[in-house]
Amino acid sequence: MSRTSLMLWGLLVWFLLGSLISYAAKKRTGPGIAEYFIANRTIGGFVSAMTYSATTYSAFMMIGLVGMAYSVGIGALGFELSYLMGTILLLVLFAPYYWRIAKEYDCISPTELLSKSYQSNLLGGVAALFSMFMLIPYMSVQFTGIGYLLETLTGIPYKTGVFLTLIIILVFTLWAGMRSVAWTDSLQSIIMLISSILFLYFIFKHFFGGISQFFQIIQSEHSELLAANKMPYERFLGLTVPWLFFALTNPQVAQRMFIPRDRKSLKTMIAGFAFFGFFYTVIVVHLGLAARHIFPGVTNTDLITPLLLEKTPDLLALLVFLGIVAASVSTVNSIILTLSSMCTVDLYSHLFKVDEKAQLLFGKIMVPVISLLAFFFSLGKFGIIVELSVMSSAGLLALAPSFFGIFWPKRDLFAALSSIVIGGLITIIMYFTGCYPLGIWPGVWCIIVSGIIFVVISEIRYYLRTI
């Protein structure tokens, strides 16, 4: 059997297995929008950890971060571990409170939590629209990653590959909502971790003679594997800052804090994600470092992983390929479902005052609508994977002050709206014009400007109310 046939058959088997899991989830899914969008807050600890991990780690890792490590060396590890530590810290500090507050307020979407905390449907609607605008490019990255892989490994044209991705996503998401996505994410996470471990072991053994020999090479005095081209401090800061607040500002992972069935499950989710994230990050960065020795001089770093897979035995290449597809699909599933819930509860239900049955129907209709938006965006191949991902997260930083403000007695609605709109616009303008004042990247400016606006306006309006 040729490699192309093997890849296609493997993809079909994986899709059928995922469809069976999704169908089983459908049989367990009850009525109502809380059941469809957050599984009625009944997900156990292990599944919560796996869906959080699969949602967080996407094509960005096995394609984007591998390429970054190839390009800038060990600085890529510092960048990604900074994100991981920031996320774990935020989860430990805030997840128990978000879980409790969301349950008390009966919130389904993260932006609904803003609406009820600030007592304003307008704030939730603005935050929902803003999130939609920023996350469409991030979703398209997942389509792009699979499209590149299918084109390189099977010869399937890029456009056909992203269309197949669209079909898979719709099947896994539409049937049973969050329960389907969470259950299939558990499968995806296992495939992602096992395939990456085996892939790195093969690379070490085949190209370096073993793990110890690899480390001898990268520790040698003149080795370029660690240093590579190095990462300028401004770029490191600009890439890292947006990801430090990822757990709160990216709605698809923030919504994961709503789904554990109890506090014990929530703690298991955090611990499981920490374990998964650390090992997966270390593995992926070392793949990039190894690739620099194997394929020197590659300019399009998004193609590093496909080039490595061309040198990999067919069965292992299939497993790694499925791991990357699984990571991408799980991330898109989660984003689509979260954005659909935000459009439903923060926009549609308030604008038209319809019953729950109509809301659920609208939410299901929005799933293919949002999917198609990301699909068409991916056909343009705008930018490289790392930059598009970080641009989306940088823009979403404008939401951070409002979410932190939930716990601040002086929080103010007008301050929240102003910080989101002005901070978001500044970030978008910087990315499109390429103008970074003082050489500081847009994500850093976004959190600074949004934070100052939120605090200053809140303090002024609080003072005016008390005099």
Order of alpha helices (4+ residues) and beta strands (2+ residues): alpha-alpha-alpha-alpha-alpha-alpha-alpha-alpha-alpha-alpha-alpha-alpha-alpha-alpha-alpha-alpha-alpha-alpha-alpha-alpha-alpha-alpha
